[in-house]
Amino acid sequence: MLTNYIKIAWKVLLRHPFYTFITLFGISLTLTVLMVLTSFLDHLFGSHYPETKRDRSLYIMQMRTQDSTRTGGSSGPMSFKFLTDYAKSLKTAERVTICTFVNSSNAYVGSQKIKLNTKFTDADFWKVTDFEFLEGKPYNEQNIANSDQVVVITDDFKKHYFGKTEASVIGKDVEIENLHYRVIGVVKGSPITRPFTYADVYYPYTTPKSNYQRTGMRGGYVAILLAKKKSDLKAIQDEFQSHIARIPLPGVQDGYKFAYLEVKSEPYLENFTGTLLDGNKGIKTIFFGVIAFIILMLMGLPAINLVNVNVSRIMERASEIGIRKAFGAPVRTLMWQFIIENIFITLIGGGIALVLTLIIIQLINSSGMIAYADLTINVSVFLVSLLVCLVFGLLSGVLPALRMSKLKIAEALKS
């Protein structure tokens, strides 16, 4: 029976090319937008190179302080000492890395200036992340203890500084901001959309200009806490908050007296949205509400249009419906026929959308708009898209099917 329904659907598609074009165009365009959007969100928030352990990581990005009236406050990254005292000492975490956010520097090749994004890190940075070393190796605790002026650079910076050479640059000298460093490793770069790991040059935190010796609570450092397994995240958060709770209040930082202090360790998505919306729960609710509304509109409006197209398409088959009902076909059978036909057509549109999405993603990855972009259609993206296809098929097929299956025999045969 299912095979017969699909054969009928195929014949209907071929019978009316214009309706077929309108239907498939609406479905494929909507699903292409949704799949590209889903792929981009997965690129932003999923576990991808070099942050492949995001699913068992917590991020500490900023400290918030407020006065006693909660009318004034400030927020920002922390000092290396603060994170060493309160994060590095965690016993429930497998490993903790402390690093700066992205800084700016300049290097010169002759008269040409190269603008750089740089990052100071500890040795654990290379164990919490999963960078691919194309040459050499990361700096270690010994390099840090010796204050060795060594750097790890990206393959892109290597190309700009040393030219398009296949020869190894390990041990060679680079001059950045009038200081000389020895290249110890070359890595495949991280996309700019992953700010905790993105940089062109990575320094040990004991090299000049890192300000790691600052004694206050504020500074330029953030941290990533890595759990042994995902189920340990809650225990790590609880232990970290117990450490923060030991900080005496009220306190004074850089002349500012504060009565409330908040430092959170959160999964990446929560950290991102909390920072973006500055921790305001009302704004966060509105933000997610707007996102949900946009997605609903992306699905709903084309579905409404397709309902109208499907009603017109099925109306032309009224005589077929009348004959089948005259021979005893139940309403349920007719409904399922139209729903299956519509899902079949929707899946064809989904197949077209999948091809279009692959083309668009490939264009984005190769365009250079996002350095080291790695958008993909992985299993989760494909399953979401498949679910959307099925929902789309039901939304645009149930109403016409219900209407047509309830046509009276006499009325249908007159059409």
Phi, psi and chi 1 to 4 in degrees:
 res  aa     phi    psi   chi1   chi2   chi3   chi4
   1 MET       -  -44.0 -171.3   66.0   71.0      -
   2 LEU   -60.5  -41.0 -179.9   61.4      -      -
   3 THR   -62.2  -40.3  -56.1      -      -      -
   4 ASN   -64.0  -41.9  -70.8  -25.6      -      -
   5 TYR   -60.7  -41.0  -70.8  162.1      -      -
   6 ILE   -68.3  -39.2  -67.5  174.5      -      -
   7 LYS   -62.8  -41.3  -73.6  179.7  178.6  178.5
   8 ILE   -63.4  -43.5  -67.2  170.7      -      -
   9 ALA   -59.3  -40.6      -      -      -      -
  10 TRP   -65.9  -41.5 -178.6 -109.8      -      -
  11 LYS   -64.2  -38.7  -66.7  -66.1 -176.6 -177.5
  12 VAL   -64.3  -39.7  170.6      -      -      -
  13 LEU   -59.8  -43.8  -78.3  176.9      -      -
  14 LEU   -73.4  -24.4  -62.4  178.0      -      -
  15 ARG   -72.4  -33.7 -172.8 -169.3  -52.8  168.1
  16 HIS  -128.1   82.1  -61.7  -71.1      -      -
  17 PRO   -57.5  -36.0  -23.0   33.3      -      -
  18 PHE   -67.0  -49.5  178.9   71.6      -      -
  19 TYR   -60.6  -38.2  -78.5  146.0      -      -
  20 THR   -61.4  -44.7  -61.1      -      -      -
  21 PHE   -61.7  -47.1  171.7   77.4      -      -
  22 ILE   -60.2  -45.3  -65.5  -64.9      -      -
  23 THR   -63.6  -52.3  -57.7      -      -      -
  24 LEU   -67.3  -35.0  -66.7 -179.4      -      -
  25 PHE   -62.2  -47.1  178.3   79.6      -      -
  26 GLY   -63.0  -44.0      -      -      -      -
  27 ILE   -66.2  -50.9  -66.9  170.6      -      -
  28 SER   -66.6  -38.2   58.3      -      -      -
  29 LEU   -64.6  -46.3 -179.4   62.2      -      -
  30 THR   -63.3  -46.9  -59.2      -      -      -
  31 LEU   -68.5  -32.9  -67.7  179.8      -      -
  32 THR   -62.3  -45.8  -62.4      -      -      -
  33 VAL   -59.9  -45.6  171.4      -      -      -
  34 LEU   -64.8  -40.9  -74.9  173.5      -      -
  35 MET   -69.7  -39.8  -76.9 -161.2  -76.8      -
  36 VAL   -65.1  -42.2  171.5      -      -      -
  37 LEU   -63.0  -44.3  177.4   61.5      -      -
  38 THR   -63.0  -40.8  -55.2      -      -      -
  39 SER   -63.6  -39.8  179.9      -      -      -
  40 PHE   -68.1  -40.6 -173.7   71.1      -      -
  41 LEU   -65.0  -38.4  -69.0  175.4      -      -
  42 ASP   -64.3  -37.7  179.3   65.2      -      -
  43 HIS   -61.7  -40.0  167.9   81.8      -      -
  44 LEU   -73.3  -43.7  -76.8  178.9      -      -
  45 PHE  -113.8  -12.0  -56.1  120.1      -      -
  46 GLY   -78.1  174.5      -      -      -      -
  47 SER   -87.1   98.6  -63.0      -      -      -
  48 HIS  -133.5  165.1  -63.0  -69.1      -      -
  49 TYR   -51.6  135.6  175.0   89.0      -      -
  50 PRO   -92.9   10.1   34.3  -33.8      -      -
  51 GLU   -99.4   61.1  -62.8  174.3   45.4      -
  52 THR   -76.7   -6.9   56.4      -      -      -
  53 LYS  -108.1   23.0  -57.4  166.5 -171.7  169.1
  54 ARG   -57.5  -31.4  -92.4 -169.9 -176.3  172.4
  55 ASP   -66.5  -17.0   60.9  -32.1      -      -
  56 ARG  -126.3   34.7   56.1 -174.2  179.3  100.5
  57 SER  -123.5  150.0  -64.6      -      -      -
  58 LEU  -121.0  144.0  -63.8  169.3      -      -
  59 TYR  -117.2  133.6  -66.7   78.0      -      -
  60 ILE  -114.3  112.8  -54.9  172.9      -      -
  61 MET  -114.0  -33.0 -172.3  170.1  176.1      -
  62 GLN  -154.4  159.3   62.7 -179.5   -4.5      -
  63 MET  -109.8  133.7  170.4 -167.1  -63.8      -
  64 ARG  -112.4  132.3  -72.6 -168.5  178.2   93.2
  65 THR  -126.2  146.3   53.6      -      -      -
  66 GLN  -137.9  154.1  -70.4 -177.1  -58.6      -
  67 ASP   -78.8  179.5   58.7   25.2      -      -
  68 SER   -65.2  -24.9   57.6      -      -      -
  69 THR   -90.6   -7.2   62.8      -      -      -
  70 ARG    61.0   22.4  -70.2 -170.6 -178.4  -89.9
  71 THR   -96.0  -20.1   56.3      -      -      -
  72 GLY  -128.8  151.3      -      -      -      -
  73 GLY  -175.5  178.6      -      -      -      -
  74 SER  -150.9  161.9   63.5      -      -      -
  75 SER  -148.2  154.3   61.4      -      -      -
  76 GLY   169.6  175.8      -      -      -      -
  77 PRO   -67.3  172.8   22.1  -30.3      -      -
  78 MET  -111.6  172.8  -63.7  132.4  -74.8      -
  79 SER   -82.8  160.4   67.4      -      -      -
  80 PHE   -62.1  -39.4 -171.2   89.9      -      -
  81 LYS   -63.9  -44.1 -178.6 -180.0 -175.8  -56.5
  82 PHE   -59.6  -47.6  177.3   88.1      -      -
  83 LEU   -69.5  -31.0  -69.8  170.1      -      -
  84 THR   -65.4  -43.2  -60.7      -      -      -
  85 ASP   -70.5  -40.2  -68.5  -17.9      -      -
  86 TYR  -108.2  -16.9  -64.4  100.9      -      -
  87 ALA  -114.2  -45.1      -      -      -      -
  88 LYS   -64.3  -23.0 -157.9   78.8  168.3  177.2
  89 SER   -85.4    1.1   57.4      -      -      -
  90 LEU   -64.7  133.0  -66.8  173.9      -      -
  91 LYS   -92.4  -22.5  -61.7 -175.5 -175.8  -57.9
  92 THR   -82.4  -16.8   48.6      -      -      -
  93 ALA   -83.4  144.7      -      -      -      -
  94 GLU   -69.9  -40.6  177.7 -176.9   -9.7      -
  95 ARG  -159.6  149.7 -158.0  172.6  -65.5  -84.5
  96 VAL  -131.5  130.6  176.8      -      -      -
  97 THR  -116.5  143.3  179.7      -      -      -
  98 ILE  -118.9  131.1  -57.8  172.4      -      -
  99 CYS  -151.0  164.9   59.9      -      -      -
 100 THR   -82.7  164.2   60.0      -      -      -
 101 PHE   -77.0 -167.6 -131.5   43.3      -      -
 102 VAL   -76.5  129.3 -179.8      -      -      -
 103 ASN  -110.9  167.6  -55.2  -53.5      -      -
 104 SER  -114.6  138.7  -63.6      -      -      -
 105 SER  -146.5  172.7  -62.3      -      -      -
 106 ASN  -130.7  144.0  -65.8  -47.0      -      -
 107 ALA  -128.7  159.6      -      -      -      -
 108 TYR  -129.5  136.6  -68.2   87.1      -      -
 109 VAL  -119.5  100.8  177.7      -      -      -
 110 GLY    65.5 -124.0      -      -      -      -
 111 SER   -95.4   -0.9   59.7      -      -      -
 112 GLN   -86.9  127.0 -179.5 -172.8    1.4      -
 113 LYS   -92.7  134.5 -179.5  169.3   75.5  171.8
 114 ILE  -111.7  116.4  -55.4  173.5      -      -
 115 LYS   -80.4  128.3  -67.4 -177.2  178.1 -179.4
 116 LEU  -119.4  148.0  -61.9  174.7      -      -
 117 ASN  -105.2  125.6  -65.7  -68.2      -      -
 118 THR  -123.6  161.1   58.9      -      -      -
 119 LYS  -148.3  133.6 -172.4 -179.1  -69.3  -71.3
 120 PHE   -96.9  133.4  -65.5   94.0      -      -
 121 THR  -139.5  166.3   82.3      -      -      -
 122 ASP   -92.0 -179.5   58.3   12.4      -      -
 123 ALA   -71.7  -28.5      -      -      -      -
 124 ASP   -67.9  -16.2  -77.7  -31.6      -      -
 125 PHE   -54.8  -38.7  178.4   80.2      -      -
 126 TRP   -78.7  -10.7  -54.3  108.2      -      -
 127 LYS   -99.4  -28.6  -62.7  174.7 -177.7  176.3
 128 VAL   -76.0  -35.4  170.7      -      -      -
 129 THR   -96.3  173.1   59.8      -      -      -
 130 ASP  -128.5   58.9  -72.9  -50.8      -      -
 131 PHE   -67.6  144.3  -83.8   89.7      -      -
 132 GLU   -92.3  115.8  177.1 -174.0   -8.3      -
 133 PHE   -86.5  116.5  -86.6   80.0      -      -
 134 LEU   -83.5  -28.3  -53.4  174.6      -      -
 135 GLU  -146.3  148.8  -62.4  177.6   29.5      -
 136 GLY    67.8 -148.2      -      -      -      -
 137 LYS  -154.1  168.9   60.0 -176.4 -179.9  180.0
 138 PRO   -77.4  162.0   27.5  -34.0      -      -
 139 TYR   -74.4  153.9   40.0   80.0      -      -
 140 ASN  -121.0 -174.2   54.3   32.5      -      -
 141 GLU   -61.2  -33.5  -65.2  -71.1   -1.9      -
 142 GLN   -66.3  -43.1 -169.1   62.8   50.7      -
 143 ASN   -58.5  -40.4  -64.5  122.9      -      -
 144 ILE   -69.0  -44.4  -69.8  174.4      -      -
 145 ALA   -62.8  -33.5      -      -      -      -
 146 ASN   -84.8   -2.3  -65.1  -20.0      -      -
 147 SER    54.1   38.3  -61.7      -      -      -
 148 ASP   -63.9  135.5  -67.2  -20.3      -      -
 149 GLN   -89.1   76.1  -70.3 -166.7 -153.4      -
 150 VAL  -118.2  158.6  -65.2      -      -      -
 151 VAL  -141.3  153.6  -70.1      -      -      -
 152 VAL  -107.5  130.5  171.5      -      -      -
 153 ILE  -119.2  163.0   64.4  173.7      -      -
 154 THR   -88.3  161.7   64.0      -      -      -
 155 ASP   -62.6  -30.7   53.2  -18.1      -      -
 156 ASP   -68.3  -43.4 -172.1   60.5      -      -
 157 PHE   -66.3  -36.7  176.2   60.2      -      -
 158 LYS   -57.7  -43.5  171.9 -169.0  171.2 -178.4
 159 LYS   -64.5  -40.7 -179.8  178.4   66.1  177.3
 160 HIS   -74.0  -34.5  -76.0   88.8      -      -
 161 TYR   -88.1  -41.7 -166.2   87.2      -      -
 162 PHE  -103.7   -4.9  -65.1  102.0      -      -
 163 GLY    86.8  174.8      -      -      -      -
 164 LYS   -80.8   75.6  -64.2 -179.3 -179.6  180.0
 165 THR  -113.9  143.1  175.8      -      -      -
 166 GLU   -87.5  -11.5  -63.3  -64.8  -31.8      -
 167 ALA   -69.2  149.6      -      -      -      -
 168 SER   -67.4  143.7  174.4      -      -      -
 169 VAL  -110.8    9.1  -63.6      -      -      -
 170 ILE   -62.2  130.4  -59.3  -55.7      -      -
 171 GLY    90.4   -9.6      -      -      -      -
 172 LYS   -80.2  162.9  -69.2 -169.2  175.2 -178.0
 173 ASP   -97.7  138.1  177.8   85.9      -      -
 174 VAL  -124.6  140.4  -66.7      -      -      -
 175 GLU  -108.8  120.0 -176.7  179.3   -9.5      -
 176 ILE  -130.4  123.1  -57.2  171.6      -      -
 177 GLU    51.9   45.7  -61.4  -70.3   -6.9      -
 178 ASN    64.4   16.8  -61.4  -42.8      -      -
 179 LEU  -118.8  145.0  -67.5  172.0      -      -
 180 HIS  -102.6  135.5  -69.2  -94.7      -      -
 181 TYR  -132.2  151.5  -59.3   88.6      -      -
 182 ARG  -100.1  129.0  176.9  169.2   53.5   88.3
 183 VAL   -73.2  124.4  176.6      -      -      -
 184 ILE  -110.2  -18.7 -164.5  172.3      -      -
 185 GLY  -160.4  154.9      -      -      -      -
 186 VAL  -128.0  127.2  179.0      -      -      -
 187 VAL  -119.8  157.9  -65.9      -      -      -
 188 LYS   -71.0  129.9  174.8 -173.3  171.9 -175.9
 189 GLY   -69.4  162.1      -      -      -      -
 190 SER   -98.0  143.5  172.9      -      -      -
 191 PRO   -61.1  151.0  -21.4   32.1      -      -
 192 ILE   -64.4  -20.1 -166.5  171.8      -      -
 193 THR   -75.8   -0.6   48.2      -      -      -
 194 ARG  -119.9   78.2  -67.2  167.4 -162.9  152.1
 195 PRO   -64.1  -22.0   22.1  -32.9      -      -
 196 PHE   -70.8  -21.8  -83.3   84.7      -      -
 197 THR  -122.3  -10.3   51.7      -      -      -
 198 TYR   -73.7  132.5  168.8   70.6      -      -
 199 ALA  -174.2  167.3      -      -      -      -
 200 ASP   -98.6  -30.6  -60.7  -58.3      -      -
 201 VAL  -136.6  135.7  178.5      -      -      -
 202 TYR  -117.5  125.1  -57.8   84.7      -      -
 203 TYR  -110.5  150.8  -52.9   97.9      -      -
 204 PRO   -63.7  146.1  -18.3   30.8      -      -
 205 TYR   -68.5  -11.7   68.5   85.5      -      -
 206 THR   -89.4    1.8   49.3      -      -      -
 207 THR   -78.5  165.6   50.3      -      -      -
 208 PRO   -58.7  152.7  -25.5   35.0      -      -
 209 LYS    71.9   16.0  -58.0 -177.7 -179.9 -178.3
 210 SER   -86.9  -21.5   71.1      -      -      -
 211 ASN    57.6   30.8  -65.0  -39.5      -      -
 212 TYR   -73.6  -15.6   81.7   97.5      -      -
 213 GLN   -87.2    3.0  -65.8  173.3  -39.1      -
 214 ARG   -60.0  136.2 -175.8  169.8 -179.6  171.7
 215 THR   -95.3  -16.2   56.8      -      -      -
 216 GLY   -74.5 -175.8      -      -      -      -
 217 MET   -83.1  -27.9  -66.0 -165.1  -60.0      -
 218 ARG   -91.9  149.4  -74.8  -72.4  173.4   81.5
 219 GLY  -173.6 -147.7      -      -      -      -
 220 GLY  -120.7   23.2      -      -      -      -
 221 TYR  -111.7  150.4  -73.5   84.7      -      -
 222 VAL  -129.7  175.9  -65.1      -      -      -
 223 ALA  -145.0  153.9      -      -      -      -
 224 ILE  -123.8  127.5  -55.4  174.7      -      -
 225 LEU  -104.2  123.4  -41.8  178.0      -      -
 226 LEU  -104.6  126.3  179.7   64.8      -      -
 227 ALA   -91.5  154.1      -      -      -      -
 228 LYS   -66.3  -39.0  -66.0  177.2 -177.5  176.6
 229 LYS  -146.9  160.9   52.0 -174.6 -176.4  -63.4
 230 LYS   -58.7  -34.0 -168.4  174.3 -179.3  179.0
 231 SER   -67.8  -12.8   58.1      -      -      -
 232 ASP   -84.1   -7.9  -69.1  -19.0      -      -
 233 LEU   -59.3  -42.7  -67.2  176.9      -      -
 234 LYS   -62.6  -41.4 -178.0   62.5  167.4   60.3
 235 ALA   -64.7  -38.4      -      -      -      -
 236 ILE   -64.9  -43.9  -64.4  171.8      -      -
 237 GLN   -60.7  -43.3  -72.1  177.1  -51.1      -
 238 ASP   -64.1  -43.2  -68.9  -18.4      -      -
 239 GLU   -65.1  -41.3 -175.0 -173.4    4.9      -
 240 PHE   -63.2  -43.1  178.7   68.3      -      -
 241 GLN   -65.8  -31.8  -72.4  -54.1  -46.9      -
 242 SER   -66.8  -33.5   71.0      -      -      -
 243 HIS   -68.0  -44.0  -74.9 -161.8      -      -
 244 ILE   -64.3  -35.9  -62.6  -60.2      -      -
 245 ALA   -63.7  -17.6      -      -      -      -
 246 ARG   -80.8  -10.0  -64.2 -158.1  -61.7  -97.3
 247 ILE   -70.1  122.8  -60.6  173.2      -      -
 248 PRO   -66.9  137.8   22.6  -31.1      -      -
 249 LEU  -126.3  146.7  -64.0  173.2      -      -
 250 PRO   -71.0  165.2   27.9  -34.4      -      -
 251 GLY  -137.8  173.9      -      -      -      -
 252 VAL  -130.0  130.9  178.0      -      -      -
 253 GLN  -134.5  117.1  172.7   65.6   32.9      -
 254 ASP    52.6   41.3  -64.0  -28.8      -      -
 255 GLY    84.1   -4.7      -      -      -      -
 256 TYR  -100.1  124.4  170.5   73.8      -      -
 257 LYS   -90.7  125.0 -173.4  174.6 -178.3  179.0
 258 PHE  -122.7  148.9   58.4   89.8      -      -
 259 ALA  -110.5  -18.9      -      -      -      -
 260 TYR  -129.4  140.3  -59.5   95.7      -      -
 261 LEU  -137.4  136.3 -179.6  145.8      -      -
 262 GLU  -138.3  126.2 -179.7 -176.6   68.1      -
 263 VAL  -134.7  121.3 -173.5      -      -      -
 264 LYS  -110.6  145.9  -69.1 -176.8  177.7 -180.0
 265 SER  -111.0  115.9   55.6      -      -      -
 266 GLU  -134.2  155.1  -59.2  171.1  -55.9      -
 267 PRO   -59.0  160.3  -23.9   33.7      -      -
 268 TYR   -59.4  -44.4 -173.0   80.4      -      -
 269 LEU   -61.9  -45.8  176.5   58.6      -      -
 270 GLU   -64.3  -39.9  -67.9  177.8   30.2      -
 271 ASN   -62.9  -42.9  178.0  -87.3      -      -
 272 PHE   -64.2  -50.3  178.9   88.1      -      -
 273 THR   -69.3  -36.0   54.9      -      -      -
 274 GLY   -63.8  -40.3      -      -      -      -
 275 THR   -71.2  -43.1  -57.8      -      -      -
 276 LEU   -62.5  -39.2 -178.3   67.6      -      -
 277 LEU  -103.4   10.9  -54.8  174.2      -      -
 278 ASP    57.0   33.5 -159.4   26.1      -      -
 279 GLY    72.6    6.0      -      -      -      -
 280 ASN   -80.7  112.3 -170.8  -52.0      -      -
 281 LYS   -65.2  -36.7  -68.6 -176.2  178.9  178.8
 282 GLY   -63.6  -46.0      -      -      -      -
 283 ILE   -65.3  -37.9  -64.9  177.4      -      -
 284 LYS   -63.0  -41.4 -169.5  179.2  -68.9 -172.2
 285 THR   -63.0  -43.9  -58.6      -      -      -
 286 ILE   -62.4  -42.3  -66.5  171.2      -      -
 287 PHE   -58.8  -50.3  173.8   78.5      -      -
 288 PHE   -69.5  -30.4  -76.0  113.7      -      -
 289 GLY   -64.3  -42.1      -      -      -      -
 290 VAL   -64.2  -43.1  170.0      -      -      -
 291 ILE   -60.1  -44.8  -65.1  -63.5      -      -
 292 ALA   -63.6  -39.1      -      -      -      -
 293 PHE   -64.3  -42.7  177.4   76.5      -      -
 294 ILE   -62.2  -44.4  -68.6  171.6      -      -
 295 ILE   -64.1  -40.3  -67.5  174.3      -      -
 296 LEU   -62.3  -41.2 -178.7   62.5      -      -
 297 MET   -66.5  -39.3  -72.4  -60.8   98.6      -
 298 LEU   -60.7  -35.7  -78.7  171.8      -      -
 299 MET   -87.3  -39.8  -72.3 -176.8   59.8      -
 300 GLY   -72.4  -46.8      -      -      -      -
 301 LEU   -62.2  -48.5  -69.7  178.2      -      -
 302 PRO   -62.1  -34.4  -23.1   35.1      -      -
 303 ALA   -64.2  -41.0      -      -      -      -
 304 ILE   -62.6  -44.2  -68.2  170.7      -      -
 305 ASN   -61.2  -40.9  -70.3  -28.4      -      -
 306 LEU   -70.0  -29.2  -74.0  174.1      -      -
 307 VAL   -59.7  -46.1  166.0      -      -      -
 308 ASN   -63.1  -42.8  -64.8  -33.0      -      -
 309 VAL   -63.0  -42.3  171.5      -      -      -
 310 ASN   -67.8  -36.5  -73.1  -23.7      -      -
 311 VAL   -61.8  -44.7  168.5      -      -      -
 312 SER   -63.1  -40.8  -59.7      -      -      -
 313 ARG   -66.9  -40.9  179.2  167.4   54.4   84.9
 314 ILE   -77.5  -28.6  -65.7  173.2      -      -
 315 MET   -57.5  -33.7  -83.0  -70.0  -71.1      -
 316 GLU   -69.3  -13.1  -65.0 -175.5   -8.6      -
 317 ARG  -103.9   19.3  -59.6  168.7   64.0 -172.6
 318 ALA   -59.8  -40.5      -      -      -      -
 319 SER   -63.4  -38.2   57.6      -      -      -
 320 GLU   -61.3  -42.5  173.5 -165.1  -27.3      -
 321 ILE   -64.0  -42.8  -64.9  168.3      -      -
 322 GLY   -61.0  -43.1      -      -      -      -
 323 ILE   -64.2  -44.3  -67.9  171.1      -      -
 324 ARG   -65.0  -38.0  -66.7 -168.3   62.0 -165.1
 325 LYS   -69.1  -35.0  -67.7 -171.6   77.2  169.3
 326 ALA   -63.1  -30.5      -      -      -      -
 327 PHE   -91.0   11.1  -80.4   92.0      -      -
 328 GLY    97.1   12.9      -      -      -      -
 329 ALA   -67.8  123.7      -      -      -      -
 330 PRO   -72.6  159.3   24.8  -31.4      -      -
 331 VAL   -57.6  -41.4  170.2      -      -      -
 332 ARG   -60.0  -41.7 -179.9 -179.3  -62.6  178.1
 333 THR   -63.7  -43.6  -60.6      -      -      -
 334 LEU   -64.7  -41.5  -67.2  172.1      -      -
 335 MET   -60.1  -48.3  -83.1 -166.6   64.4      -
 336 TRP   -63.7  -34.2  -86.9  113.2      -      -
 337 GLN   -60.3  -48.6  175.9 -175.5  -21.3      -
 338 PHE   -69.0  -37.0  -68.2  126.1      -      -
 339 ILE   -65.6  -44.7  -70.0  172.2      -      -
 340 ILE   -64.5  -40.4  -70.1  170.7      -      -
 341 GLU   -58.4  -44.0  -75.8 -178.3   19.5      -
 342 ASN   -69.3  -38.6 -151.0   63.9      -      -
 343 ILE   -64.8  -39.1  -69.4  176.4      -      -
 344 PHE   -60.6  -46.6  171.4   68.8      -      -
 345 ILE   -63.3  -40.0  -66.1  168.8      -      -
 346 THR   -63.3  -39.8  -56.5      -      -      -
 347 LEU   -66.8  -33.5  -70.6  175.7      -      -
 348 ILE   -63.0  -45.2  -66.8  175.3      -      -
 349 GLY   -60.6  -36.6      -      -      -      -
 350 GLY   -65.0  -37.3      -      -      -      -
 351 GLY   -64.1  -42.1      -      -      -      -
 352 ILE   -62.5  -42.7  -63.6  171.0      -      -
 353 ALA   -62.2  -36.6      -      -      -      -
 354 LEU   -63.2  -43.0 -176.7   62.3      -      -
 355 VAL   -64.2  -45.7  173.7      -      -      -
 356 LEU   -61.6  -39.8  -68.7  174.6      -      -
 357 THR   -64.4  -42.7  -57.7      -      -      -
 358 LEU   -60.3  -40.1  -74.0  170.4      -      -
 359 ILE   -65.6  -46.6  -66.5  171.2      -      -
 360 ILE   -64.3  -42.8  -67.8  171.4      -      -
 361 ILE   -62.9  -41.3  -75.8  175.9      -      -
 362 GLN   -63.6  -39.2 -177.3   58.9   37.7      -
 363 LEU   -64.4  -41.4  -71.1  173.8      -      -
 364 ILE   -65.3  -44.9  -67.3  173.1      -      -
 365 ASN   -64.0  -35.2  -72.8  -17.3      -      -
 366 SER   -94.0   -6.6   60.1      -      -      -
 367 SER   -77.0  -24.1   67.8      -      -      -
 368 GLY    84.4    2.3      -      -      -      -
 369 MET   -60.3  -38.6  -69.7 -171.9  -61.4      -
 370 ILE  -121.7  112.5  -56.8  173.4      -      -
 371 ALA   -59.0  133.5      -      -      -      -
 372 TYR    60.2   27.1  -61.3  102.9      -      -
 373 ALA   -59.4  138.6      -      -      -      -
 374 ASP  -137.0   45.4   54.8    0.8      -      -
 375 LEU   -61.7  137.4  -85.1   70.3      -      -
 376 THR  -141.8  161.2   57.9      -      -      -
 377 ILE  -102.7   92.8  -62.3 -176.9      -      -
 378 ASN   -91.1 -171.8   57.2   24.4      -      -
 379 VAL   -60.3  -45.1  174.2      -      -      -
 380 SER   -64.3  -42.3   60.5      -      -      -
 381 VAL   -62.5  -43.4  171.9      -      -      -
 382 PHE   -65.5  -42.1 -179.9   75.5      -      -
 383 LEU   -65.3  -39.5  -69.9  177.1      -      -
 384 VAL   -61.6  -43.9  168.1      -      -      -
 385 SER   -64.3  -40.1  -57.0      -      -      -
 386 LEU   -64.0  -41.6 -176.7   60.6      -      -
 387 LEU   -62.4  -42.2  176.6   62.7      -      -
 388 VAL   -61.0  -41.0  168.8      -      -      -
 389 CYS   -57.3  -47.0  -81.7      -      -      -
 390 LEU   -66.3  -43.4  -64.1  175.5      -      -
 391 VAL   -62.3  -43.5  171.7      -      -      -
 392 PHE   -58.9  -45.7 -145.0  144.6      -      -
 393 GLY   -62.0  -40.6      -      -      -      -
 394 LEU   -68.5  -45.4  -71.8  171.4      -      -
 395 LEU   -58.3  -42.3  -74.3  175.0      -      -
 396 SER   -92.0   -0.7   59.3      -      -      -
 397 GLY  -116.4  -26.4      -      -      -      -
 398 VAL   -66.6  -48.6  168.5      -      -      -
 399 LEU   -62.4  -49.5 -176.1   58.6      -      -
 400 PRO   -61.0  -39.2  -20.6   30.9      -      -
 401 ALA   -63.9  -42.9      -      -      -      -
 402 LEU   -65.0  -42.0 -176.2   61.7      -      -
 403 ARG   -65.3  -45.2 -179.2  175.5  172.0 -179.7
 404 MET   -73.2  -34.5  -67.7  -58.3  102.8      -
 405 SER   -71.4  -16.0   62.2      -      -      -
 406 LYS   -97.8    5.8  -71.3 -173.4  175.9 -179.1
 407 LEU   -60.5  135.8  -84.1  176.7      -      -
 408 LYS   -71.1  147.7  -66.4 -179.9  179.7  178.7
 409 ILE   -58.6  -45.9  -64.2  174.1      -      -
 410 ALA   -63.4  -44.2      -      -      -      -
 411 GLU   -63.9  -40.5 -178.5 -177.7  -15.5      -
 412 ALA   -67.0  -41.2      -      -      -      -
 413 LEU   -70.1  -22.9  -69.1  174.4      -      -
 414 LYS   -74.0  -21.7  -73.6  178.6 -176.9  179.4
 415 SER   -72.3      -  -58.3      -      -      -
